[in-house]
Amino acid sequence: MPTPPIPYGRQHITDEDIRAVTETLRSDYLTQGPKVAEFEQAFAEYIGVRYAVAVSNGTAALHLAALALDVQPGQRVITTPITFAASANCVRYCGGEVYFADIDPETALIDLAAVRRLLEAHPKGHFHGLIPVDFAGLAVNLEKARQLCDEFGLWLLEDAAHSPGGFFVDSQGREQRCGNGQFADVAIFSFHPVKHIAMGEGGLITTNDKALYDNLLLLRTHGITKDTDLLEQNDGGWYYEMQTLGFNYRLPDMLATLGLSQLHRADAGLARRRALAACYDAAFSKIEGVQTVAPGRAGHAYHLYIIEVEDRKGLYDYLRERQIFAQVHYIPVHLMPYYRGLGWQPGDFPHAEAYYARCLSLPMFPTLTDEQQQYVIDCVREFVAG
């Protein structure tokens, strides 16, 4: 058995990361300072978007994005049931109503055909927004999602927490990087430790809309501004105004520094994830009883590598006994007790529920060695052959 155990995901902190953070700890700034602005600019350039706003975590990013899009109590927003709960919760934080559309069983992404059926079943104006999720790192076709949103008058918020560096290919054959703002009004990213860029905690919002960007900056810091162009009056250099009800969702400079250091090797990490995925794909294509989710898709960022098997619980336990700590992503949001209390129930989304019954996320992180990966493959093979 391997020593140490193999988790499904793991951060990679280098000596260079530690030196960078140490330098910031010795600087004049711990909370939001110049490193935050530097990280925002570098990340915006990385994905090709005009504006980026760094915040304390991915959930804060979702909340501020929903606020900036002016989600009001009672407004209805559509998202996928196969995601982390925060993708839906951000609507509830604003008093909105969450609706779900089933997934495409081949990709586990929200099924835009199911979204269309939901929209066509209600009068135009019944729904206000759509939150597709680039689940596991596979990009939603936002060009098609944008066309659907324009047809029915919806805003579009891309949850790209799993997909920095990922892309889809548009109808003109161009690669469209996740979060680049070409189709979505706003997008969000997360920098949780198992993500591509590991900052402990951290999130980021991107947009090409200057008005949204200015609003996000205000909402991030209590609704307070010192910008002399925005002040209603100015009593002196100390003066500031709270102009709206905002939040303290700032990112500390020391975490932004870690993000900058990690961003420098983001492409190398992405390349390693894709190489690991190709190896998994090749191995499992020869193993009867193992189905891979969306193998070999162009632009996949592989935050997760997911297989489906009949006896998921059996395989989960078998791997744990062998020090492989696989995980399940995700329990469908509509089956959570909170959302069941809002009227959702088992059977509402059969594709999502069938996926949940079979899915398992295998180890996927850049420092996973070839030997460790082969051990994982061998253990899966042994179980399904058992």
URTA-V911943 format. One record per residue. N is the residue number from 1. PSI is psi in radians with two decimals (999 if undefined). Layout:
n,psi
N,PSI
N,PSI
This chain:
n,psi
1,2.61
2,2.62
3,2.09
4,3.11
5,2.78
6,1.97
7,3.01
8,-0.45
9,2.69
10,2.43
11,2.75
12,1.79
13,2.12
14,2.95
15,-0.60
16,-0.73
17,-0.81
18,-0.73
19,-0.73
20,-0.79
21,-0.68
22,-0.72
23,-0.70
24,-0.65
25,-0.45
26,-0.04
27,-3.00
28,-0.14
29,2.32
30,-0.85
31,-2.87
32,2.17
33,-2.63
34,-0.50
35,-0.51
36,-0.84
37,-0.66
38,-0.74
39,-0.76
40,-0.81
41,-0.75
42,-0.71
43,-0.71
44,-0.74
45,-0.64
46,-0.72
47,-0.16
48,0.82
49,2.76
50,-0.80
51,2.49
52,2.43
53,1.96
54,2.43
55,3.14
56,-0.48
57,3.04
58,-0.60
59,-0.71
60,-0.68
61,-0.78
62,-0.76
63,-0.86
64,-0.64
65,-0.76
66,-0.70
67,-0.76
68,-0.53
69,0.03
70,0.73
71,2.19
72,2.73
73,2.30
74,-0.26
75,2.57
76,2.29
77,2.45
78,2.39
79,-3.05
80,2.59
81,-0.26
82,1.52
83,2.99
84,2.60
85,-0.47
86,-0.51
87,-0.57
88,-0.66
89,-0.54
90,-0.54
91,-0.73
92,-0.61
93,-0.54
94,0.03
95,0.12
96,2.97
97,2.31
98,2.25
99,2.63
100,2.62
101,2.49
102,2.94
103,2.83
104,2.08
105,-0.35
106,-0.50
107,-0.33
108,0.13
109,2.79
110,2.38
111,1.91
112,-0.44
113,-0.65
114,-0.64
115,-0.79
116,-0.78
117,-0.70
118,-0.76
119,-0.73
120,-0.33
121,-0.06
122,2.76
123,2.60
124,2.35
125,-0.17
126,-0.65
127,2.67
128,-0.40
129,2.88
130,2.31
131,1.55
132,2.65
133,2.25
134,1.27
135,2.31
136,-0.03
137,-0.04
138,2.15
139,2.37
140,2.53
141,1.62
142,-0.35
143,-0.80
144,-0.66
145,-0.69
146,-0.74
147,-0.72
148,-0.77
149,-0.70
150,-0.67
151,-0.62
152,0.13
153,0.72
154,2.59
155,2.88
156,2.08
157,2.02
158,2.11
159,1.72
160,0.50
161,-0.52
162,-0.04
163,0.56
164,2.27
165,-0.21
166,2.90
167,2.84
168,2.85
169,2.14
170,-3.09
171,-0.26
172,0.11
173,0.25
174,2.45
175,2.20
176,1.88
177,2.48
178,2.30
179,0.17
180,-0.05
181,0.14
182,-0.49
183,-0.70
184,2.55
185,-0.66
186,2.66
187,2.78
188,2.68
189,2.79
190,2.52
191,0.68
192,2.71
193,-0.56
194,0.03
195,3.07
196,-0.70
197,1.96
198,2.05
199,0.15
200,-1.18
201,2.71
202,2.65
203,2.99
204,2.51
205,2.36
206,2.62
207,2.78
208,0.08
209,1.98
210,-0.68
211,-0.75
212,-0.74
213,-0.84
214,-0.68
215,-0.70
216,-0.72
217,-0.71
218,-0.81
219,-0.52
220,-0.51
221,1.16
222,0.11
223,0.31
224,2.44
225,2.60
226,0.11
227,2.02
228,-0.39
229,-0.28
230,-0.27
231,2.48
232,-0.51
233,3.05
234,1.89
235,-0.10
236,-3.09
237,-0.38
238,-0.20
239,2.43
240,2.86
241,2.39
242,1.94
243,-0.24
244,2.98
245,1.86
246,-2.84
247,2.85
248,1.47
249,0.55
250,2.70
251,2.32
252,2.61
253,-0.63
254,-0.58
255,-0.63
256,-0.66
257,-0.76
258,-0.72
259,-0.73
260,-0.79
261,-0.73
262,-0.63
263,-0.54
264,-0.47
265,0.38
266,-0.74
267,-0.63
268,-0.73
269,-0.69
270,-0.73
271,-0.72
272,-0.73
273,-0.76
274,-0.60
275,-0.74
276,-0.73
277,-0.72
278,-0.65
279,-0.79
280,-0.83
281,-0.83
282,-0.73
283,-0.80
284,-0.31
285,-0.30
286,0.04
287,1.93
288,2.38
289,-0.03
290,2.16
291,2.24
292,2.61
293,2.05
294,0.98
295,2.51
296,0.40
297,2.30
298,2.40
299,-0.04
300,2.29
301,-0.19
302,0.94
303,-0.69
304,2.64
305,2.06
306,2.34
307,2.87
308,2.35
309,2.79
310,-0.85
311,1.29
312,-0.80
313,-0.71
314,-0.78
315,-0.71
316,-0.86
317,-0.69
318,-0.77
319,-0.71
320,-0.69
321,-0.41
322,0.37
323,0.48
324,1.98
325,1.32
326,2.96
327,2.92
328,2.20
329,1.90
330,2.90
331,2.21
332,2.32
333,-0.64
334,-0.25
335,-0.08
336,2.49
337,-0.68
338,-0.82
339,-0.51
340,-0.59
341,-0.29
342,0.06
343,-0.19
344,2.67
345,2.83
346,2.45
347,-0.21
348,-0.61
349,1.46
350,-0.61
351,-0.74
352,-0.72
353,-0.63
354,-0.71
355,-0.84
356,-0.63
357,-0.31
358,-0.19
359,2.59
360,2.27
361,2.11
362,2.84
363,2.26
364,1.75
365,2.65
366,-0.49
367,0.09
368,2.19
369,2.85
370,-0.66
371,-0.74
372,-0.76
373,-0.72
374,-0.64
375,-0.76
376,-0.83
377,-0.77
378,-0.71
379,-0.69
380,-0.77
381,-0.77
382,-0.73
383,-0.87
384,-0.39
385,-0.22
386,999
